[in-house]
Amino acid sequence: MPAAAWALAMCLLACSTLVFAAADDPRDPLDSSRWRYMRAAHFRDAPVVFDERVQVWVPGAADNSGTTPVQIRAPGLDDVVQIRVIADANAESRVLDYFPVGAQAAIGFSLVVEQATPLRAAMRTGDGVWHIGGRWVDAEGGGCAPASVIPTVDLTAGTQPVIAAHRWARHENSQRLKFRIRLPASGTPARSTEQMTVRDDASDVRARIVAGPSLDTASVFTLDIDSRAPLQIEARDTTGQRYRSRVGQPLDEASR
């Protein structure tokens, strides 16, 4: 085949591939210019759908961009094996990965917002499909962070790691767990929590969180665990140090 004909054939093939990819790519409801990059970086060739059942609650404008509260859940979406949270415009877009092994597909936490950005929750179900929901958050503005739900913990003082946690009874033999981890404020660069695992008294994993660079290091996590047994929180920081704490106090009956 002549060189000119070969070049034309390759051009037509490339164009047809681009058209196919564009047709196969669902339209982003948030109309983000970075959506195609996010899809390529986080989902590769996995099937992706935008799903209204995946709900993201976040302030429309972050009063304190260093600690922006987020709540994520997906009522009606079953068999969720992984939740990935993504902030499109952050330099490091992955906020966290949550694996609700024996927990509900819901999580609360706080993150660092560098600029106005779509914030997405992508939930992977057992069939390999990613279900995505999200909303825009504006990082402009000032003010103070909201009061902590665990006010007795000083995140800046001391050199000993502290895991502060509490749990409440929930409906259908479940419980709500809230916890925060304070690491020693020493070393350069400062260490941060890399991975957190929640186990029950039988050592069965109930939930696992893998932190990303955009996660607030002072985050309070809220999880709904499908058990009322006492729990144990295990954590590993970026230096490889491991920490453990048992959450065994009697359950408060008031749901939080």
Salt bridges, closest charged atoms under 4 A:
ASP25 OD2 - ARG36 NE 3.89
ASP25 OD1 - ARG39 NH1 2.73
ASP28 OD2 - ARG120 NH2 2.80
ASP51 OD2 - ARG53 NH2 2.74
ASP51 OD2 - HIS131 ND1 2.97
ASP88 OD2 - ARG120 NH2 2.88
ASP97 OD1 - ARG84 NE 2.78
ASP97 OD2 - ARG94 NH1 3.09
GLU194 OE1 - ARG236 NE 3.14
ASP200 OD2 - ARG206 NE 3.10
ASP201 OD2 - ARG246 NH2 3.24
ASP224 OD1 - ARG170 NE 3.95
ASP224 OD1 - ARG176 NE 2.77
GLU234 OE2 - ARG199 NE 3.13
GLU234 OE2 - ARG244 NE 3.95
ASP237 OD2 - ARG191 NH1 3.36
ASP252 OD2 - HIS166 NE2 2.85
